[in-house]
């Protein structure tokens, strides 16, 4: 019988370059509203997979899509204004 053993050092090894940089964390933070809106849209879409879609469900889906589009526009405009100021 062979025993399966994990190599603990390789799994829990810490390397400085594995961590996100401050710039990457700032980029994630600035896109967090969009990530949240897309997650909400995905939740609505998943909830509608197993059932017939009612008028209320159609409104929920449309509202979630509009929220994603509005948030994407806001994040894009914010990024454009930041790059304008930096230039």
DSSP file (Angstrom, degrees, kcal/mol; ACC not computed):
  #  RESIDUE AA STRUCTURE BP1 BP2  ACC     N-H-->O    O-->H-N    N-H-->O    O-->H-N    TCO  KAPPA ALPHA  PHI   PSI    X-CA   Y-CA   Z-CA
    1    1 A X              0   0    0      0, 0.0     2,-0.4     0, 0.0     0, 0.0   0.000 360.0 360.0 360.0 129.4    0.0    0.0    0.0
    2    2 A X        -     0   0    0      2,-0.0     2,-0.4     0, 0.0     0, 0.0  -0.793 360.0-138.1 -98.6 140.4    1.4    3.4   -1.0
    3    3 A X        -     0   0    0     -2,-0.4     2,-0.6     2,-0.0     0, 0.0  -0.790   9.8-138.6 -96.1 137.0    0.7    6.4    1.1
    4    4 A X        -     0   0    0     -2,-0.4     2,-0.4     2,-0.0    -2,-0.0  -0.852  27.3-179.7 -96.0 122.7   -0.2    9.7   -0.5
    5    5 A X        -     0   0    0     -2,-0.6     2,-0.2     2,-0.0    -2,-0.0  -0.970  19.6-137.0-126.6 136.3    1.6   12.6    1.2
    6    6 A X        -     0   0    0     -2,-0.4     2,-1.1     1,-0.0     3,-0.1  -0.599  21.8-120.1 -87.6 153.5    1.4   16.3    0.4
    7    7 A X     >  -     0   0    0     -2,-0.2     4,-1.5     1,-0.2     3,-0.2  -0.813  27.1-167.6 -93.2 101.3    4.5   18.4    0.3
    8    8 A X  H  > S+     0   0    0     -2,-1.1     4,-2.3     1,-0.2    -1,-0.2   0.860  80.6  55.7 -62.5 -39.1    3.6   21.0    3.0
    9    9 A X  H  > S+     0   0    0      1,-0.2     4,-0.6     2,-0.2    -1,-0.2   0.909 106.9  49.2 -62.7 -42.3    6.4   23.4    2.1
   10   10 A X  H  4 S+     0   0    0     -3,-0.2    -1,-0.2     1,-0.2     3,-0.2   0.841 113.2  47.7 -67.3 -32.5    5.4   23.7   -1.5
   11   11 A X  H  < S+     0   0    0     -4,-1.5    -2,-0.2     1,-0.2    -1,-0.2   0.893 122.3  32.1 -75.5 -40.5    1.8   24.4   -0.6
   12   12 A X  H  < S+     0   0    0     -4,-2.3    -1,-0.2    -5,-0.2    -2,-0.2   0.210  84.5 136.9-105.0  15.4    2.4   27.0    2.0
   13   13 A X     <  -     0   0    0     -4,-0.6     2,-0.5    -3,-0.2    -3,-0.1  -0.349  44.1-143.8 -64.3 142.7    5.5   28.5    0.6
   14   14 A X        +     0   0    0      3,-0.0     2,-0.4    -2,-0.0    -1,-0.1  -0.932  20.7 176.4-112.5 126.2    5.5   32.3    0.8
   15   15 A X    >   -     0   0    0     -2,-0.5     3,-1.7     1,-0.1     4,-0.5  -0.997  30.9-137.0-128.8 136.0    7.1   34.4   -1.9
   16   16 A X  G >  S+     0   0    0     -2,-0.4     3,-1.1     1,-0.3    -1,-0.1   0.840 103.3  58.1 -58.8 -36.0    7.0   38.1   -1.9
   17   17 A X  G 3  S+     0   0    0      1,-0.2    -1,-0.3    -3,-0.1     4,-0.1   0.584  92.4  70.1 -74.9  -9.0    6.2   38.3   -5.7
   18   18 A X  G <  S+     0   0    0     -3,-1.7    -1,-0.2     2,-0.1     2,-0.2   0.734  83.2  85.5 -77.9 -21.8    3.0   36.2   -5.1
   19   19 A X  S <  S-     0   0    0     -3,-1.1     2,-0.1    -4,-0.5    -5,-0.0  -0.515  89.2-106.8 -80.2 145.8    1.2   39.1   -3.3
   20   20 A X        -     0   0    0     -2,-0.2    -1,-0.1     1,-0.1    -2,-0.1  -0.414  35.5-118.4 -69.5 148.4   -0.6   41.7   -5.3
   21   21 A X     >  -     0   0    0      1,-0.1     4,-2.3    -4,-0.1     5,-0.2  -0.297  25.8-104.9 -78.7 169.1    1.0   45.1   -5.5
   22   22 A X  H  > S+     0   0    0      1,-0.2     4,-2.4     2,-0.2     5,-0.2   0.876 122.5  53.6 -62.7 -36.7   -0.5   48.3   -4.2
   23   23 A X  H  > S+     0   0    0      2,-0.2     4,-2.1     1,-0.2    -1,-0.2   0.903 108.9  48.4 -65.0 -40.6   -1.4   49.4   -7.7
   24   24 A X  H  > S+     0   0    0      2,-0.2     4,-2.2     1,-0.2    -2,-0.2   0.903 111.5  49.7 -66.3 -40.7   -3.2   46.1   -8.4
   25   25 A X  H  X S+     0   0    0     -4,-2.3     4,-2.4     1,-0.2    -2,-0.2   0.886 110.5  50.7 -64.8 -38.5   -5.1   46.4   -5.1
   26   26 A X  H  X S+     0   0    0     -4,-2.4     4,-2.3     2,-0.2    -2,-0.2   0.892 109.6  50.7 -65.2 -39.0   -6.1   49.9   -6.0
   27   27 A X  H  X S+     0   0    0     -4,-2.1     4,-1.3     2,-0.2    -2,-0.2   0.911 111.8  47.1 -64.8 -41.9   -7.3   48.8   -9.5
   28   28 A X  H  X S+     0   0    0     -4,-2.2     4,-0.5     1,-0.2    -2,-0.2   0.914 111.8  51.5 -63.9 -42.6   -9.4   46.0   -7.9
   29   29 A X  H >< S+     0   0    0     -4,-2.4     3,-0.7     1,-0.2     4,-0.3   0.880 108.8  49.9 -63.9 -38.5  -10.8   48.5   -5.4
   30   30 A X  H 3< S+     0   0    0     -4,-2.3     3,-0.3     1,-0.2    -1,-0.2   0.786 114.6  45.0 -72.0 -24.9  -11.8   51.0   -8.1
   31   31 A X  H 3X S+     0   0    0     -4,-1.3     4,-2.3    -3,-0.2     3,-0.4   0.412  83.7 100.6 -95.3   1.3  -13.5   48.2  -10.1
   32   32 A X  H <X S+     0   0    0     -3,-0.7     4,-2.6    -4,-0.5     5,-0.2   0.857  77.0  55.1 -60.0 -38.3  -15.3   46.7   -7.0
   33   33 A X  H  > S+     0   0    0     -4,-0.3     4,-2.3    -3,-0.3    -1,-0.2   0.913 111.0  46.5 -60.7 -38.6  -18.7   48.3   -7.8
   34   34 A X  H  > S+     0   0    0     -3,-0.4     4,-2.6     2,-0.2     5,-0.2   0.903 111.3  51.1 -67.9 -41.1  -18.6   46.8  -11.2
   35   35 A X  H  X S+     0   0    0     -4,-2.3     4,-2.0     1,-0.2    -2,-0.2   0.911 111.6  48.2 -61.5 -42.2  -17.6   43.4   -9.8
   36   36 A X  H  X S+     0   0    0     -4,-2.6     4,-2.2     2,-0.2    -2,-0.2   0.913 111.7  48.9 -65.0 -43.5  -20.5   43.6   -7.3
   37   37 A X  H  X S+     0   0    0     -4,-2.3     4,-2.2     1,-0.2    31,-0.2   0.902 111.8  48.9 -64.4 -41.0  -23.0   44.6  -10.1
   38   38 A X  H  X S+     0   0    0     -4,-2.6     4,-2.3     2,-0.2    -1,-0.2   0.866 110.0  52.1 -67.2 -34.9  -21.9   41.8  -12.3
   39   39 A X  H  X S+     0   0    0     -4,-2.0     4,-2.3    -5,-0.2    -2,-0.2   0.902 109.0  49.9 -65.9 -40.8  -22.1   39.3   -9.4
   40   40 A X  H  X S+     0   0    0     -4,-2.2     4,-2.1     2,-0.2    -2,-0.2   0.904 110.4  50.4 -64.0 -41.0  -25.7   40.5   -8.7
   41   41 A X  H  X S+     0   0    0     -4,-2.2     4,-2.5     1,-0.2    -2,-0.2   0.915 110.1  50.1 -61.8 -43.1  -26.6   40.0  -12.4
   42   42 A X  H  X S+     0   0    0     -4,-2.3     4,-2.6     1,-0.2    -2,-0.2   0.887 107.8  53.9 -63.0 -39.1  -25.1   36.5  -12.3
   43   43 A X  H  X S+     0   0    0     -4,-2.3     4,-2.3     2,-0.2    -1,-0.2   0.913 110.1  47.2 -61.0 -42.5  -27.2   35.7   -9.2
   44   44 A X  H  X S+     0   0    0     -4,-2.1     4,-1.2     2,-0.2    -2,-0.2   0.932 112.3  49.4 -64.3 -45.1  -30.3   36.8  -11.0
   45   45 A X  H  < S+     0   0    0     -4,-2.5     3,-0.4     1,-0.2     4,-0.3   0.899 111.9  48.5 -62.4 -40.5  -29.4   34.7  -14.1
   46   46 A X  H >< S+     0   0    0     -4,-2.6     3,-1.4     1,-0.2     4,-0.4   0.903 107.8  54.8 -66.0 -40.4  -28.7   31.7  -12.0
   47   47 A X  H 3< S+     0   0    0     -4,-2.3     3,-0.3     1,-0.3    -1,-0.2   0.754 107.6  51.6 -65.7 -21.9  -32.0   32.0  -10.1
   48   48 A X  T 3< S+     0   0    0     -4,-1.2     3,-0.5    -3,-0.4    -1,-0.3   0.426  85.4  88.1 -94.7   1.5  -33.9   32.0  -13.4
   49   49 A X  S <  S+     0   0    0     -3,-1.4    -1,-0.2    -4,-0.3    -2,-0.1   0.881  92.4  38.2 -67.1 -38.5  -32.3   28.9  -14.8
   50   50 A X  S    S+     0   0    0     -4,-0.4     2,-0.3    -3,-0.3    -1,-0.2   0.400 111.5  55.3 -98.2   2.2  -34.7   26.3  -13.3
   51   51 A X  S    S-     0   0    0     -3,-0.5     2,-0.2    -4,-0.1     3,-0.0  -0.906  87.2 -93.4-136.3 159.0  -38.1   28.1  -13.6
   52   52 A X        -     0   0    0     -2,-0.3     2,-0.5     1,-0.1    -2,-0.1  -0.490  50.3-111.9 -68.5 143.4  -40.3   29.8  -16.2
   53   53 A X        -     0   0    0     -2,-0.2     2,-0.1    -4,-0.1    -1,-0.1  -0.657  33.3-163.0 -85.7 125.8  -39.6   33.5  -16.3
   54   54 A X     >  -     0   0    0     -2,-0.5     4,-2.1     1,-0.1     5,-0.1  -0.405  37.4 -98.4 -94.5 176.3  -42.4   35.8  -15.0
   55   55 A X  H  > S+     0   0    0      1,-0.2     4,-2.0     2,-0.2     5,-0.1   0.880 125.7  52.7 -63.5 -38.2  -42.8   39.5  -15.7
   56   56 A X  H  > S+     0   0    0      2,-0.2     4,-2.4     1,-0.2    -1,-0.2   0.902 108.3  50.2 -64.2 -41.1  -41.3   40.3  -12.3
   57   57 A X  H  > S+     0   0    0      1,-0.2     4,-2.5     2,-0.2    -2,-0.2   0.887 108.0  53.4 -64.0 -38.8  -38.2   38.1  -13.2
   58   58 A X  H  X S+     0   0    0     -4,-2.1     4,-2.5     1,-0.2    -1,-0.2   0.901 109.6  48.3 -62.6 -40.8  -37.9   40.0  -16.5
   59   59 A X  H  X S+     0   0    0     -4,-2.0     4,-2.8     2,-0.2    -2,-0.2   0.910 110.6  50.9 -65.5 -42.6  -37.9   43.3  -14.6
   60   60 A X  H  X S+     0   0    0     -4,-2.4     4,-2.3     2,-0.2    -2,-0.2   0.922 112.8  46.3 -59.9 -44.3  -35.3   42.0  -12.1
   61   61 A X  H  X S+     0   0    0     -4,-2.5     4,-2.3     2,-0.2    -2,-0.2   0.916 113.6  47.8 -65.4 -44.4  -33.0   40.8  -15.0
   62   62 A X  H  X S+     0   0    0     -4,-2.5     4,-2.5     1,-0.2    -2,-0.2   0.905 112.0  50.3 -63.5 -41.6  -33.4   44.1  -16.9
   63   63 A X  H  X S+     0   0    0     -4,-2.8     4,-2.2     1,-0.2    -2,-0.2   0.906 110.7  49.1 -63.5 -42.1  -32.7   46.1  -13.7
   64   64 A X  H  X S+     0   0    0     -4,-2.3     4,-2.0    -5,-0.2   -23,-0.2   0.890 111.4  49.4 -66.0 -38.9  -29.6   44.1  -13.0
   65   65 A X  H  X S+     0   0    0     -4,-2.3     4,-2.4     2,-0.2    -2,-0.2   0.914 111.0  49.4 -65.4 -42.4  -28.4   44.5  -16.6
   66   66 A X  H  X S+     0   0    0     -4,-2.5     4,-2.8     1,-0.2     5,-0.2   0.886 108.9  53.1 -63.9 -37.5  -29.0   48.3  -16.5
   67   67 A X  H  X S+     0   0    0     -4,-2.2     4,-2.5     2,-0.2     5,-0.2   0.910 108.8  49.4 -63.8 -41.8  -27.1   48.4  -13.2
   68   68 A X  H  X S+     0   0    0     -4,-2.0     4,-2.7   -31,-0.2    -2,-0.2   0.934 113.1  46.9 -61.6 -46.0  -24.1   46.7  -14.8
   69   69 A X  H  X S+     0   0    0     -4,-2.4     4,-2.2     2,-0.2    -2,-0.2   0.916 114.1  46.8 -64.1 -43.3  -24.1   49.0  -17.7
   70   70 A X  H  X S+     0   0    0     -4,-2.8     4,-2.2     2,-0.2    -1,-0.2   0.901 114.8  46.8 -65.9 -40.4  -24.4   52.1  -15.5
   71   71 A X  H  X S+     0   0    0     -4,-2.5     4,-2.7    -5,-0.2     5,-0.2   0.894 110.5  52.3 -69.0 -39.4  -21.7   51.0  -13.2
   72   72 A X  H  X S+     0   0    0     -4,-2.7     4,-2.4    -5,-0.2    -2,-0.2   0.908 110.6  49.0 -62.0 -41.2  -19.4   50.1  -16.1
   73   73 A X  H  X S+     0   0    0     -4,-2.2     4,-2.7     2,-0.2    -2,-0.2   0.921 112.0  48.3 -63.1 -44.3  -19.9   53.6  -17.5
   74   74 A X  H  X S+     0   0    0     -4,-2.2     4,-2.3     2,-0.2    -2,-0.2   0.910 113.0  47.0 -64.1 -42.9  -19.1   55.2  -14.2
   75   75 A X  H  X S+     0   0    0     -4,-2.7     4,-2.4     2,-0.2    -1,-0.2   0.901 113.4  49.0 -66.5 -40.3  -16.0   53.1  -13.7
   76   76 A X  H  X S+     0   0    0     -4,-2.4     4,-2.3    -5,-0.2    -2,-0.2   0.924 112.7  47.2 -64.9 -44.5  -14.8   53.8  -17.2
   77   77 A X  H  X S+     0   0    0     -4,-2.7     4,-2.4     2,-0.2    -2,-0.2   0.887 112.0  50.8 -63.9 -38.6  -15.4   57.6  -16.8
   78   78 A X  H  X S+     0   0    0     -4,-2.3     4,-2.0     2,-0.2    -2,-0.2   0.917 111.2  47.6 -65.1 -42.7  -13.7   57.5  -13.5
   79   79 A X  H  X S+     0   0    0     -4,-2.4     4,-2.1     1,-0.2    -2,-0.2   0.878 112.0  50.8 -65.7 -37.2  -10.7   55.8  -15.0
   80   80 A X  H  X S+     0   0    0     -4,-2.3     4,-2.0     2,-0.2    -2,-0.2   0.899 110.2  48.7 -67.4 -40.3  -10.6   58.2  -17.9
   81   81 A X  H  X S+     0   0    0     -4,-2.4     4,-1.9     2,-0.2    -2,-0.2   0.862 111.3  50.2 -69.4 -34.0  -10.7   61.2  -15.6
   82   82 A X  H  X S+     0   0    0     -4,-2.0     4,-2.0     2,-0.2    -2,-0.2   0.905 111.8  47.4 -68.7 -40.6   -7.9   59.8  -13.5
   83   83 A X  H  X S+     0   0    0     -4,-2.1     4,-1.3     2,-0.2    -2,-0.2   0.831 110.3  53.8 -70.7 -30.4   -5.7   59.2  -16.6
   84   84 A X  H  < S+     0   0    0     -4,-2.0    -1,-0.2     2,-0.2    -2,-0.2   0.904 110.0  46.6 -65.8 -42.1   -6.5   62.7  -17.8
   85   85 A X  H  < S+     0   0    0     -4,-1.9    -2,-0.2     1,-0.2    -1,-0.2   0.870 111.4  51.9 -68.3 -37.2   -5.3   64.2  -14.6
   86   86 A X  H  <        0   0    0     -4,-2.0    -1,-0.2     1,-0.2    -2,-0.2   0.786 360.0 360.0 -70.2 -27.4   -2.2   62.0  -14.6
   87   87 A X     <        0   0    0     -4,-1.3    -1,-0.2    -5,-0.1    -2,-0.2   0.477 360.0 360.0 -82.8 360.0   -1.3   63.1  -18.1
